[in-house]
Amino acid sequence: MQFQRSTLRSAIAAAAVGSTLLLGATSAADRAVALPDTAIAQAAVIPTSSVQQETLYLNTDRAYSYNLTVEQGVTVNGLYLPPGAEIQGQYVPAEGGLRYDASSVIVDGRSYPLNASSAVIEDIKDPRDTTAGSIAEDAGIGAAGGLVLGEILGDAGIGAIVGGAAAGAATGNLTADRVVVVEPNQPISLYL
């Protein structure tokens, strides 16, 4: 009987220890599941740049399809965008210039949807229309206009010619078209 009691006590003790271990393991597993999931850091900004090798002069009244390239690797919606990934989208009209709207990204040959936009890239006077040569051309046109007007009015003196030249130069510079200029490799931040 003594042996049976000792065996019974050992069995109960083992069962109790086993239960505690099992309960402890279950409890630890429950706590591991209850911990918040580890989140991959999500980017709010995608650093990109223009891939074109020439300067772009874009009018602000229409859309232009051009690609950008990711400059620094970021994770967006669980997808890692490595440096060099290609962003597809368009420069679209916006108040004060153009904005780049991204529609997709190419990673390892696969296309993924992407909804991101740049801030407005402001328009400026077209630098091609405000060079010394184009201003001189406008001045020449103005001088010729001053001469013609002077002939019609009967006073084709030097004053009319100089006045016409000055008016032509000023008008040409003031009426230069406004464009958005995008330089090769120009940084463009896209916001999610």
C-alpha positions in Angstrom: 0.0 0.0 0.0 2.9 2.3 0.9 4.3 1.7 -2.6 1.0 2.5 -4.3 0.6 5.7 -2.2 4.1 6.8 -3.1 3.5 6.0 -6.8 0.2 7.8 -6.7 1.7 10.9 -5.0 4.5 10.9 -7.6 2.0 10.6 -10.5 -0.1 13.4 -9.0 3.0 15.6 -8.5 4.1 14.9 -12.1 0.7 15.6 -13.4 0.6 18.9 -11.5 4.1 19.9 -12.7 3.2 18.9 -16.2 0.0 20.9 -16.1 1.8 23.9 -14.8 4.4 23.5 -17.6 1.7 23.1 -20.2 -0.4 25.9 -18.8 2.8 28.0 -18.7 3.6 27.2 -22.3 0.0 27.9 -23.3 0.1 31.1 -21.4 3.4 32.2 -23.0 2.0 31.3 -26.5 -1.1 33.3 -25.8 1.0 36.3 -24.8 3.2 36.0 -27.9 0.1 36.0 -30.1 -1.4 38.9 -28.1 1.6 41.1 -28.7 1.1 43.6 -31.5 2.3 42.5 -34.9 5.7 43.9 -35.9 5.0 46.5 -38.6 7.3 47.3 -41.5 8.0 51.0 -41.6 6.0 52.6 -44.3 7.3 55.6 -46.2 5.2 58.8 -46.5 7.6 60.2 -49.1 9.2 58.4 -52.1 12.4 60.2 -53.1 12.6 60.1 -56.9 14.2 61.9 -59.8 13.6 62.6 -63.5 15.2 59.9 -65.7 15.3 62.1 -68.8 18.7 63.0 -70.1 17.6 66.4 -71.5 15.9 69.4 -69.9 12.1 69.3 -70.2 10.1 72.5 -71.0 6.5 71.6 -70.2 3.5 73.9 -70.9 1.0 74.0 -68.0 -2.1 73.4 -70.1 -1.7 69.7 -70.8 -0.5 66.4 -69.3 2.8 64.8 -70.1 3.7 61.1 -69.6 7.3 60.7 -68.2 8.9 58.2 -65.9 10.7 58.8 -62.7 13.2 56.6 -60.8 13.4 55.8 -57.1 16.5 57.4 -55.6 16.4 55.7 -52.1 14.8 52.4 -51.2 11.5 52.7 -49.3 8.6 50.4 -48.4 5.1 51.4 -49.6 2.1 49.3 -48.7 4.3 46.4 -47.8 6.2 46.5 -51.1 9.9 47.4 -51.0 10.8 49.9 -53.8 14.5 49.5 -54.4 16.7 52.3 -55.7 16.3 52.4 -59.5 12.7 51.1 -59.5 10.7 52.9 -62.3 7.7 55.1 -61.4 5.2 55.5 -64.2 2.9 58.5 -64.3 2.2 62.0 -65.7 2.9 65.7 -65.1 -0.6 67.1 -64.9 -1.8 70.7 -64.8 -2.2 72.2 -61.3 -2.6 75.7 -59.9 0.7 77.5 -60.5 2.4 74.8 -62.6 2.4 71.0 -62.9 2.1 68.2 -60.4 3.5 64.6 -61.0 0.8 61.9 -60.4 2.3 58.4 -60.1 0.1 55.5 -61.3 2.4 52.5 -61.0 5.8 51.3 -60.1 7.9 48.6 -61.8 9.8 46.3 -59.4 11.7 43.3 -60.8 9.8 43.5 -64.0 6.4 43.5 -62.4 4.0 46.4 -62.3 2.2 47.4 -59.1 -0.4 50.2 -58.7 0.9 53.3 -56.9 -1.1 56.4 -55.9 1.3 59.2 -55.1 1.7 62.8 -56.1 4.4 65.5 -56.0 3.9 69.0 -54.7 3.3 71.6 -57.5 6.4 72.2 -59.6 6.0 75.9 -60.3 6.1 77.5 -63.7 8.6 80.2 -64.7 9.1 82.4 -67.7 10.4 80.2 -70.5 14.2 80.6 -70.3 14.4 80.0 -74.0 12.3 83.2 -74.5 14.2 85.4 -72.1 17.8 84.9 -73.4 19.7 87.9 -74.7 19.2 86.7 -78.3 15.4 86.5 -78.1 15.2 89.8 -76.3 17.4 91.4 -79.1 15.2 89.8 -81.7 12.1 91.3 -80.0 14.0 94.6 -79.8 14.7 94.4 -83.5 11.1 93.7 -84.3 10.1 96.7 -82.0 12.6 99.0 -83.8 11.2 98.0 -87.2 7.7 98.6 -85.8 8.9 102.0 -84.5 10.4 102.9 -87.9 7.2 101.9 -89.8 5.0 103.8 -87.3 7.4 106.8 -87.6 7.1 106.7 -91.4 3.3 106.6 -91.2 3.1 109.4 -88.8 5.8 111.4 -90.6 8.4 111.3 -87.9 10.9 108.4 -88.6 13.6 109.9 -86.4 16.0 108.0 -84.2 13.6 108.5 -81.2 10.9 106.4 -82.9 13.3 103.7 -83.7 14.9 103.6 -80.2 11.4 103.8 -78.6 10.2 100.9 -80.7 13.2 98.9 -79.8 12.7 99.4 -76.1 9.0 98.6 -76.4 9.8 95.5 -78.3 12.4 94.3 -75.8 10.1 94.9 -72.8 7.1 93.4 -74.5 9.0 90.3 -75.6 10.3 89.7 -72.0 7.0 90.3 -70.4 5.0 88.1 -72.8 7.5 85.1 -72.6 5.6 81.9 -72.2 5.5 80.3 -68.8 6.7 76.7 -68.6 7.7 74.1 -66.0 11.3 73.2 -66.4 12.4 69.8 -65.3 16.2 69.3 -65.3 17.8 65.8 -65.8 18.1 64.0 -62.5 16.0 66.7 -60.8 14.8 65.4 -57.4 11.0 65.1 -57.1 9.4 63.9 -53.9 6.2 61.9 -54.2 3.8 61.9 -51.3 1.4 59.1 -50.5 
